[in-house]
């Protein structure tokens, strides 16, 4: 998950801007938890598609 669309309950600002200490702490926690947090959904879909393509090619090579 990215923090682009999250709104802070403390200052009502976007978490991505880090206006208050609560925003900054939550933003840092999100970035530490997931290595894929900074990837966009489009990039994740592209990685999934590439993985499926490699798996299909590997299966065809193994059965040929």
Secondary structure as UniProt FT lines:
FT   TURN            9..11
FT   HELIX           15..17
FT   HELIX           21..33
FT   TURN            35..38
FT   HELIX           41..63
//
